Amino acid sequence: DETREFGAQLLGATYQPVDADKLKMFQNQIVIDWVELKNNSSLANKTIEESEVRNRTGATIIGIVQGKESIAIPEADTKLEPGNVLMIIGKKDQIDSLAALCRGEE
């Protein structure tokens, strides 16, 4: 069931923002969360490659929701725009680090 739900989430079929206390945890190590990119974030208006998200936080962007459109497994040249909701995966501390960057908390 978890595998099917995870696959559906990757495809954007079941996108729903979740509260921190409702995070999905797989084997108590890997966390998936959705974070909105704010205007004051240093990631805003950069590509995934330019933002160096993976190097800076260890977390990975696995999907982007732009209004009604969803991008599953975005390319490195995908531009991160304010208001995008990023689907991210990693360990809890990596997720927390990326979420802080998305909120502009450098």
N, CA, C and O atoms as a MOPAC input file, in Angstrom:
PM7 MOZYME 1SCF
protein

 N      0.81500 1    -1.19600 1     0.00000 1
 C      0.00000 1     0.00000 1     0.00000 1
 C      0.86300 1     1.26700 1     0.00000 1
 O      0.58500 1     2.22400 1    -0.72300 1
 N      1.92800 1     1.25100 1     0.83700 1
 C      2.81200 1     2.41400 1     0.88500 1
 C      3.48000 1     2.64900 1    -0.45900 1
 O      3.63000 1     3.79400 1    -0.88600 1
 N      3.88200 1     1.58000 1    -1.12600 1
 C      4.54200 1     1.70600 1    -2.42400 1
 C      3.60000 1     2.31400 1    -3.44900 1
 O      3.99800 1     3.19100 1    -4.21500 1
 N      2.35200 1     1.85300 1    -3.46900 1
 C      1.36700 1     2.41200 1    -4.41500 1
 C      1.11900 1     3.88800 1    -4.12700 1
 O      1.06700 1     4.70300 1    -5.04800 1
 N      0.96700 1     4.23200 1    -2.85400 1
 C      0.73200 1     5.62600 1    -2.48300 1
 C      1.92300 1     6.49200 1    -2.86900 1
 O      1.75000 1     7.59200 1    -3.39500 1
 N      3.13800 1     5.99800 1    -2.60900 1
 C      4.35400 1     6.73100 1    -2.95900 1
 C      4.40400 1     6.98100 1    -4.46300 1
 O      4.70300 1     8.09500 1    -4.89200 1
 N      4.11500 1     5.96000 1    -5.26900 1
 C      4.10900 1     6.10100 1    -6.72700 1
 C      3.07700 1     7.11600 1    -7.18400 1
 O      3.34700 1     7.92600 1    -8.07000 1
 N      1.90200 1     7.07600 1    -6.58700 1
 C      0.85200 1     8.02800 1    -6.94800 1
 C      1.26600 1     9.45400 1    -6.58800 1
 O      0.98000 1    10.39200 1    -7.33200 1
 N      1.94000 1     9.61700 1    -5.44600 1
 C      2.39400 1    10.93900 1    -5.05000 1
 C      3.44600 1    11.46500 1    -6.01400 1
 O      3.44400 1    12.64900 1    -6.35000 1
 N      4.34100 1    10.59700 1    -6.45900 1
 C      5.36600 1    11.01000 1    -7.42000 1
 C      4.74000 1    11.52100 1    -8.70700 1
 O      5.25900 1    12.44100 1    -9.34000 1
 N      3.63000 1    10.92300 1    -9.08600 1
 C      2.95200 1    11.33200 1   -10.31300 1
 C      2.00100 1    12.49900 1   -10.08300 1
 O      1.38000 1    12.99100 1   -11.02500 1
 N      1.88400 1    12.94300 1    -8.83800 1
 C      1.01600 1    14.08300 1    -8.53900 1
 C     -0.44100 1    13.71500 1    -8.42200 1
 O     -1.30200 1    14.59300 1    -8.36100 1
 N     -0.73100 1    12.41300 1    -8.38900 1
 C     -2.12500 1    11.97600 1    -8.38300 1
 C     -2.81100 1    12.20500 1    -7.04400 1
 O     -4.03500 1    12.32600 1    -6.99700 1
 N     -2.05900 1    12.26700 1    -5.96500 1
 C     -2.67600 1    12.41700 1    -4.65200 1
 C     -2.07100 1    13.58000 1    -3.88500 1
 O     -1.95300 1    13.50600 1    -2.66100 1
 N     -1.68800 1    14.63900 1    -4.55800 1
 C     -1.06800 1    15.77600 1    -3.88100 1
 C     -2.02000 1    16.37100 1    -2.85200 1
 O     -3.15300 1    16.73300 1    -3.17000 1
 N     -1.55000 1    16.46500 1    -1.63000 1
 C     -2.24700 1    17.16600 1    -0.56400 1
 C     -1.18900 1    17.70000 1     0.38700 1
 O     -0.32900 1    16.94200 1     0.83500 1
 N     -1.23400 1    18.98900 1     0.70300 1
 C     -0.28000 1    19.48600 1     1.70000 1
 C     -0.51200 1    18.74300 1     3.01800 1
 O     -1.64500 1    18.40000 1     3.35400 1
 N      0.55700 1    18.50300 1     3.74800 1
 C      0.42800 1    17.79700 1     5.01900 1
 C      1.08900 1    18.58800 1     6.13300 1
 O      2.04700 1    19.32900 1     5.91000 1
 N      0.56300 1    18.41700 1     7.32800 1
 C      1.15600 1    19.04000 1     8.49800 1
 C      2.39200 1    18.24700 1     8.90500 1
 O      2.52200 1    17.06900 1     8.57300 1
 N      3.29000 1    18.89800 1     9.62200 1
 C      4.52900 1    18.24900 1    10.04500 1
 C      4.25600 1    16.97600 1    10.83800 1
 O      5.01200 1    16.01000 1    10.73800 1
 N      3.17200 1    16.96800 1    11.63200 1
 C      2.89400 1    15.78500 1    12.44100 1
 C      2.29500 1    14.64300 1    11.63300 1
 O      2.07500 1    13.55400 1    12.16500 1
 N      2.02900 1    14.88400 1    10.34700 1
 C      1.46100 1    13.84500 1     9.49100 1
 C      2.42700 1    13.42100 1     8.39100 1
 O      2.00700 1    12.85600 1     7.38100 1
 N      3.71400 1    13.68800 1     8.57900 1
 C      4.70700 1    13.30800 1     7.57600 1
 C      4.70500 1    11.81400 1     7.36300 1
 O      4.51400 1    11.04100 1     8.30100 1
 N      4.91900 1    11.40800 1     6.11800 1
 C      5.05900 1     9.99100 1     5.80700 1
 C      6.49600 1     9.57800 1     6.07900 1
 O      7.42900 1    10.21800 1     5.59500 1
 N      6.67600 1     8.53900 1     6.83200 1
 C      8.02500 1     8.05400 1     7.10700 1
 C      8.12500 1     6.62000 1     6.61000 1
 O      7.28700 1     5.78300 1     6.94700 1
 N      9.12900 1     6.34000 1     5.82300 1
 C      9.36400 1     5.01400 1     5.29600 1
 C     10.55000 1     4.43100 1     6.04300 1
 O     11.65100 1     4.98000 1     6.00100 1
 N     10.32000 1     3.30700 1     6.73200 1
 C     11.32700 1     2.63900 1     7.53800 1
 C     11.94800 1     3.60900 1     8.54200 1
 O     13.11900 1     3.47400 1     8.89600 1
 N     11.17300 1     4.57200 1     8.99500 1
 C     11.59700 1     5.54600 1    10.00900 1
 C     12.86700 1     6.29700 1     9.64700 1
 O     13.53500 1     6.82700 1    10.53500 1
 N     13.21500 1     6.35600 1     8.38200 1
 C     14.42900 1     7.05800 1     7.97600 1
 C     14.17500 1     8.07000 1     6.87000 1
 O     14.72200 1     9.17200 1     6.90400 1
 N     13.36500 1     7.71600 1     5.90400 1
 C     13.16200 1     8.58400 1     4.74600 1
 C     11.82800 1     9.31200 1     4.89100 1
 O     10.78900 1     8.69800 1     5.13300 1
 N     11.88400 1    10.62900 1     4.73800 1
 C     10.70000 1    11.46900 1     4.90400 1
 C     10.37600 1    12.13100 1     3.57300 1
 O     11.27200 1    12.55100 1     2.84000 1
 N      9.08600 1    12.22000 1     3.27100 1
 C      8.61800 1    12.97600 1     2.11100 1
 C      7.76500 1    14.11500 1     2.65800 1
 O      6.91300 1    13.90700 1     3.52100 1
 N      8.00300 1    15.31300 1     2.14900 1
 C      7.21900 1    16.46200 1     2.59700 1
 C      6.99700 1    17.40500 1     1.42600 1
 O      7.67500 1    17.30800 1     0.40300 1
 N      6.06200 1    18.30400 1     1.57700 1
 C      5.76200 1    19.32100 1     0.57600 1
 C      6.00100 1    20.67200 1     1.21300 1
 O      5.51400 1    20.94500 1     2.31000 1
 N      6.75700 1    21.52600 1     0.52000 1
 C      7.12500 1    22.83500 1     1.06300 1
 C      6.91100 1    23.89100 1    -0.01100 1
 O      7.31600 1    23.71500 1    -1.16000 1
 N      6.27000 1    24.98900 1     0.37500 1
 C      6.06700 1    26.08900 1    -0.56500 1
 C      7.30800 1    26.96300 1    -0.61400 1
 O      7.88900 1    27.29200 1     0.42000 1
 N      7.70900 1    27.33600 1    -1.81800 1
 C      8.85900 1    28.21400 1    -2.02100 1
 C      8.40200 1    29.66500 1    -1.89300 1
 O      7.54600 1    30.12200 1    -2.65100 1
 N      8.96600 1    30.37100 1    -0.94900 1
 C      8.58700 1    31.76100 1    -0.67700 1
 C      9.40600 1    32.73100 1    -1.52500 1
 O     10.48300 1    32.38900 1    -2.01300 1
 N      8.87800 1    33.94900 1    -1.69200 1
 C      9.54800 1    34.98400 1    -2.49500 1
 C     10.94500 1    35.32100 1    -1.98700 1
 O     11.85000 1    35.57400 1    -2.78300 1
 N     11.12900 1    35.32500 1    -0.66700 1
 C     12.39900 1    35.75400 1    -0.08500 1
 C     13.42800 1    34.62400 1     0.02300 1
 O     14.49500 1    34.81800 1     0.60700 1
 N     13.12200 1    33.45900 1    -0.52800 1
 C     14.05600 1    32.33900 1    -0.48600 1
 C     15.21200 1    32.56700 1    -1.45900 1
 O     15.02000 1    33.10100 1    -2.55100 1
 N     16.40600 1    32.15800 1    -1.05300 1
 C     17.56600 1    32.25700 1    -1.94900 1
 C     17.45200 1    31.27700 1    -3.12200 1
 O     18.20600 1    31.38300 1    -4.08900 1
 N     16.52300 1    30.33300 1    -3.04400 1
 C     16.31400 1    29.36500 1    -4.12700 1
 C     15.40700 1    29.91000 1    -5.22800 1
 O     15.41400 1    29.40300 1    -6.34900 1
 N     14.62900 1    30.94100 1    -4.90700 1
 C     13.63500 1    31.47600 1    -5.83900 1
 C     14.28700 1    31.98600 1    -7.11900 1
 O     15.29500 1    32.69100 1    -7.09000 1
 N     13.68600 1    31.61000 1    -8.23400 1
 C     14.09400 1    32.02800 1    -9.58000 1
 C     15.45600 1    31.47000 1   -10.00600 1
 O     16.10100 1    32.01700 1   -10.90000 1
 N     15.88300 1    30.40000 1    -9.37500 1
 C     17.08400 1    29.68200 1    -9.78900 1
 C     16.66700 1    28.30900 1   -10.30300 1
 O     15.58900 1    27.81700 1    -9.96800 1
 N     17.51500 1    27.69600 1   -11.11000 1
 C     17.25700 1    26.32200 1   -11.50000 1
 C     17.64600 1    25.41300 1   -10.33000 1
 O     18.33000 1    25.83800 1    -9.39900 1
 N     17.20100 1    24.16700 1   -10.39600 1
 C     17.58200 1    23.21800 1    -9.36000 1
 C     19.10100 1    23.10400 1    -9.29900 1
 O     19.68600 1    23.05400 1    -8.21700 1
 N     19.73000 1    23.06400 1   -10.46300 1
 C     21.19600 1    22.96000 1   -10.51100 1
 C     21.85700 1    24.18300 1    -9.87500 1
 O     22.77200 1    24.03800 1    -9.06400 1
 N     21.40300 1    25.38400 1   -10.23500 1
 C     21.98700 1    26.61300 1    -9.68800 1
 C     21.80900 1    26.70700 1    -8.16700 1
 O     22.67800 1    27.22100 1    -7.46300 1
 N     20.69400 1    26.21400 1    -7.68100 1
 C     20.39700 1    26.31900 1    -6.25500 1
 C     21.24400 1    25.38300 1    -5.39700 1
 O     21.39100 1    25.60200 1    -4.19400 1
 N     21.80000 1    24.34100 1    -6.01300 1
 C     22.61900 1    23.35300 1    -5.31100 1
 C     21.92600 1    22.78500 1    -4.07300 1
 O     22.54600 1    22.58400 1    -3.02900 1
 N     20.62800 1    22.53400 1    -4.21900 1
 C     19.81300 1    22.02900 1    -3.11400 1
 C     20.39800 1    20.76200 1    -2.51400 1
 O     20.52100 1    20.64900 1    -1.29400 1
 N     20.75300 1    19.82200 1    -3.35000 1
 C     21.24900 1    18.52700 1    -2.87500 1
 C     22.56700 1    18.70600 1    -2.11300 1
 O     22.75300 1    18.11600 1    -1.04900 1
 N     23.47700 1    19.51700 1    -2.65400 1
 C     24.76500 1    19.74800 1    -1.98500 1
 C     24.60000 1    20.51400 1    -0.67600 1
 O     25.30400 1    20.24600 1     0.29800 1
 N     23.66800 1    21.46800 1    -0.65300 1
 C     23.50200 1    22.32100 1     0.51600 1
 C     22.74700 1    21.63600 1     1.65600 1
 O     23.02900 1    21.88500 1     2.82800 1
 N     21.77700 1    20.76400 1     1.30500 1
 C     20.90200 1    20.21200 1     2.34600 1
 C     20.92200 1    18.69200 1     2.43100 1
 O     20.61900 1    18.12900 1     3.48300 1
 N     21.27400 1    18.02200 1     1.34300 1
 C     21.20000 1    16.56700 1     1.29900 1
 C     19.84400 1    16.06300 1     0.84000 1
 O     19.71200 1    14.89000 1     0.49100 1
 N     18.83100 1    16.92300 1     0.83300 1
 C     17.48600 1    16.54800 1     0.39000 1
 C     17.39500 1    16.64900 1    -1.13200 1
 O     18.20200 1    17.32300 1    -1.77200 1
 N     16.40200 1    15.97100 1    -1.69500 1
 C     16.21500 1    15.94400 1    -3.13900 1
 C     14.80300 1    16.38700 1    -3.49400 1
 O     13.83500 1    15.98600 1    -2.84700 1
 N     14.69400 1    17.21500 1    -4.52700 1
 C     13.38400 1    17.62100 1    -5.04300 1
 C     12.92300 1    16.53900 1    -6.01800 1
 O     13.57500 1    16.29500 1    -7.03400 1
 N     11.80000 1    15.89100 1    -5.70700 1
 C     11.30800 1    14.81100 1    -6.56600 1
 C     10.04200 1    15.18200 1    -7.31400 1
 O      9.55200 1    14.40500 1    -8.13300 1
 N      9.51100 1    16.35800 1    -7.03900 1
 C      8.32500 1    16.81400 1    -7.74700 1
 C      8.09500 1    18.28900 1    -7.47100 1
 O      8.54100 1    18.82700 1    -6.45800 1
 N      7.39200 1    18.93000 1    -8.39000 1
 C      7.05100 1    20.34200 1    -8.23000 1
 C      5.59600 1    20.52100 1    -8.65100 1
 O      5.17900 1    20.03500 1    -9.70300 1
 N      4.83300 1    21.21900 1    -7.82300 1
 C      3.46200 1    21.56800 1    -8.17400 1
 C      3.44800 1    23.06000 1    -8.47300 1
 O      3.75400 1    23.88300 1    -7.61100 1
 N      3.08200 1    23.39900 1    -9.72500 1
 C      2.98700 1    24.78200 1   -10.16600 1
 C      1.53500 1    25.03700 1   -10.53500 1
 O      1.11400 1    24.74400 1   -11.65400 1
 N      0.77000 1    25.58300 1    -9.59600 1
 C     -0.65300 1    25.77600 1    -9.83300 1
 C     -1.33200 1    24.42800 1    -9.99400 1
 O     -1.30900 1    23.60900 1    -9.07500 1
 N     -1.93800 1    24.18600 1   -11.15400 1
 C     -2.61300 1    22.91600 1   -11.41200 1
 C     -1.70700 1    21.91000 1   -12.11000 1
 O     -2.09200 1    20.76000 1   -12.31600 1
 N     -0.51500 1    22.34000 1   -12.47000 1
 C      0.42900 1    21.46900 1   -13.17300 1
 C      1.40800 1    20.83700 1   -12.19700 1
 O      1.85000 1    21.47300 1   -11.24000 1
 N      1.74400 1    19.56900 1   -12.45300 1
 C      2.72400 1    18.86100 1   -11.63000 1
 C      3.87300 1    18.38700 1   -12.50000 1
 O      3.67100 1    17.93800 1   -13.62800 1
 N      5.07400 1    18.49100 1   -11.96700 1
 C      6.26200 1    17.99200 1   -12.65000 1
 C      6.83900 1    16.88900 1   -11.78000 1
 O      7.30000 1    17.14800 1   -10.66800 1
 N      6.81600 1    15.65500 1   -12.28400 1
 C      7.41500 1    14.53800 1   -11.55600 1
 C      8.87300 1    14.41100 1   -11.97300 1
 O      9.18000 1    14.46100 1   -13.16400 1
 N      9.74800 1    14.25100 1   -11.03700 1
 C     11.18700 1    14.11200 1   -11.25800 1
 C     11.69400 1    15.23600 1   -12.17400 1
 O     12.05900 1    14.98900 1   -13.32400 1
 N     11.71300 1    16.46400 1   -11.65700 1
 C     12.13500 1    17.60800 1   -12.47700 1
 C     13.60500 1    17.52000 1   -12.89100 1
 O     14.44100 1    16.97100 1   -12.17300 1
 N     13.88900 1    18.06400 1   -14.04600 1
 C     15.25300 1    18.11600 1   -14.57900 1
 C     16.06300 1    19.16500 1   -13.81700 1
 O     15.49500 1    20.03100 1   -13.15000 1
 N     17.37900 1    19.08500 1   -13.91600 1
 C     18.27400 1    20.02300 1   -13.23300 1
 C     18.07500 1    21.46000 1   -13.69600 1
 O     18.34500 1    22.39600 1   -12.94300 1
 N     17.59900 1    21.64400 1   -14.94200 1
 C     17.41200 1    23.00400 1   -15.46000 1
 C     16.01000 1    23.56000 1   -15.19000 1
 O     15.65100 1    24.61700 1   -15.70900 1
 N     15.21700 1    22.84600 1   -14.37700 1
 C     13.88200 1    23.33300 1   -14.01400 1
 C     14.02000 1    24.51500 1   -13.07400 1
 O     14.72200 1    24.44200 1   -12.06600 1
 N     13.34000 1    25.61300 1   -13.41400 1
 C     13.40800 1    26.83200 1   -12.61300 1
 C     12.46700 1    26.73300 1   -11.41200 1
 O     11.31000 1    26.33800 1   -11.54900 1
 N     12.97400 1    27.09400 1   -10.24600 1
 C     12.19000 1    27.11800 1    -9.01800 1
 C     11.58600 1    28.51400 1    -8.86000 1
 O     12.30400 1    29.50500 1    -8.72500 1
 N     10.26900 1    28.57100 1    -8.87900 1
 C      9.58600 1    29.86400 1    -8.84100 1
 C      8.82000 1    30.03100 1    -7.53600 1
 O      8.27200 1    29.06300 1    -7.00900 1
 N      8.77800 1    31.27000 1    -7.00600 1
 C      8.00400 1    31.51200 1    -5.79300 1
 C      6.56900 1    31.01800 1    -5.97900 1
 O      5.96700 1    31.20600 1    -7.03500 1
 N      6.03800 1    30.38900 1    -4.94400 1
 C      4.69300 1    29.83000 1    -5.00900 1
 C      4.67500 1    28.36300 1    -5.40000 1
 O      3.68300 1    27.67300 1    -5.16900 1
 N      5.77600 1    27.87100 1    -5.99700 1
 C      5.86400 1    26.43400 1    -6.28800 1
 C      5.78900 1    25.66500 1    -4.98100 1
 O      6.28100 1    26.12100 1    -3.94800 1
 N      5.17000 1    24.49500 1    -5.03500 1
 C      5.19500 1    23.58600 1    -3.90500 1
 C      6.14000 1    22.46000 1    -4.29600 1
 O      5.90900 1    21.74900 1    -5.27400 1
 N      7.20500 1    22.30700 1    -3.52000 1
 C      8.22000 1    21.31200 1    -3.82300 1
 C      7.95000 1    20.04400 1    -3.03800 1
 O      7.74000 1    20.08300 1    -1.82600 1
 N      7.95600 1    18.92200 1    -3.73800 1
 C      7.87300 1    17.61500 1    -3.08300 1
 C      9.31000 1    17.18000 1    -2.86500 1
 O     10.06600 1    17.00300 1    -3.82000 1
 N      9.68500 1    17.00800 1    -1.60100 1
 C     11.08300 1    16.73500 1    -1.28100 1
 C     11.20600 1    15.44500 1    -0.48100 1
 O     10.28800 1    15.04600 1     0.23500 1
 N     12.35900 1    14.80900 1    -0.62000 1
 C     12.60500 1    13.55300 1     0.07200 1
 C     14.00200 1    13.59200 1     0.69500 1
 O     14.93700 1    14.15600 1     0.12700 1
 N     14.11800 1    12.99300 1     1.85200 1
 C     15.40000 1    12.91800 1     2.54100 1
 C     15.18600 1    12.52300 1     3.98500 1
 O     14.08000 1    12.15000 1     4.37500 1
 N     16.23500 1    12.60200 1     4.77700 1
 C     16.11100 1    12.37200 1     6.20700 1
 C     15.52400 1    13.62500 1     6.84200 1
 O     15.57700 1    14.70700 1     6.25600 1
 N     14.96400 1    13.47800 1     8.03900 1
 C     14.25900 1    14.58900 1     8.67600 1
 C     15.10900 1    15.85100 1     8.76200 1
 O     14.61500 1    16.93900 1     8.46800 1
 N     16.36700 1    15.73400 1     9.15600 1
 C     17.20500 1    16.92700 1     9.28100 1
 C     17.47000 1    17.56800 1     7.92400 1
 O     17.58600 1    18.79000 1     7.83600 1
 N     17.56700 1    16.76500 1     6.86400 1
 C     17.75800 1    17.28800 1     5.51100 1
 C     16.50000 1    18.02700 1     5.05300 1
 O     16.58300 1    19.10200 1     4.45900 1
 N     15.33400 1    17.43900 1     5.33700 1
 C     14.05400 1    18.06800 1     5.00200 1
 C     13.92700 1    19.39700 1     5.73800 1
 O     13.54100 1    20.40400 1     5.14500 1
 N     14.24900 1    19.40100 1     7.01900 1
 C     14.16200 1    20.63300 1     7.81900 1
 C     15.06800 1    21.72200 1     7.23500 1
 O     14.67900 1    22.88900 1     7.18600 1
 N     16.26800 1    21.34800 1     6.79500 1
 C     17.21400 1    22.29600 1     6.22900 1
 C     16.68500 1    22.89700 1     4.93400 1
 O     16.75700 1    24.10900 1     4.73100 1
 N     16.15000 1    22.04000 1     4.05100 1
 C     15.60000 1    22.53800 1     2.78800 1
 C     14.35200 1    23.37300 1     3.01600 1
 O     14.15500 1    24.39200 1     2.35300 1
 N     13.51100 1    22.95100 1     3.94300 1
 C     12.28900 1    23.72200 1     4.26400 1
 C     12.65600 1    25.12200 1     4.74900 1
 O     12.00200 1    26.09800 1     4.38000 1
 N     13.69200 1    25.22400 1     5.56900 1
 C     14.14500 1    26.53400 1     6.05000 1
 C     14.61000 1    27.40600 1     4.88900 1
 O     14.29700 1    28.59600 1     4.84700 1
 N     15.35900 1    26.82400 1     3.94100 1
 C     15.79100 1    27.56900 1     2.75500 1
 C     14.58800 1    28.05300 1     1.94900 1
 O     14.57700 1    29.18200 1     1.45900 1
 N     13.58800 1    27.20900 1     1.81600 1
 C     12.38600 1    27.57400 1     1.04900 1
 C     11.62300 1    28.71900 1     1.70900 1
 O     10.97300 1    29.51200 1     1.02700 1
 N     11.70300 1    28.80400 1     3.02700 1
 C     11.03100 1    29.88600 1     3.76000 1
 C     11.87500 1    31.15700 1     3.82200 1
 O     11.41600 1    32.18400 1     4.32200 1
 N     13.10800 1    31.08900 1     3.31500 1
 C     13.98800 1    32.25300 1     3.35600 1
 C     14.75100 1    32.37800 1     4.65100 1
 O     15.26600 1    33.44900 1     4.97100 1
 N     14.83200 1    31.28600 1     5.40500 1
 C     15.54200 1    31.27900 1     6.67800 1
 C     16.93800 1    30.73100 1     6.44700 1
 O     17.20300 1    29.55700 1     6.70500 1
 N     17.82800 1    31.58100 1     5.96100 1
 C     19.18400 1    31.15700 1     5.59500 1
 C     20.03100 1    30.94500 1     6.82400 1
 O     21.20400 1    30.58600 1     6.71000 1

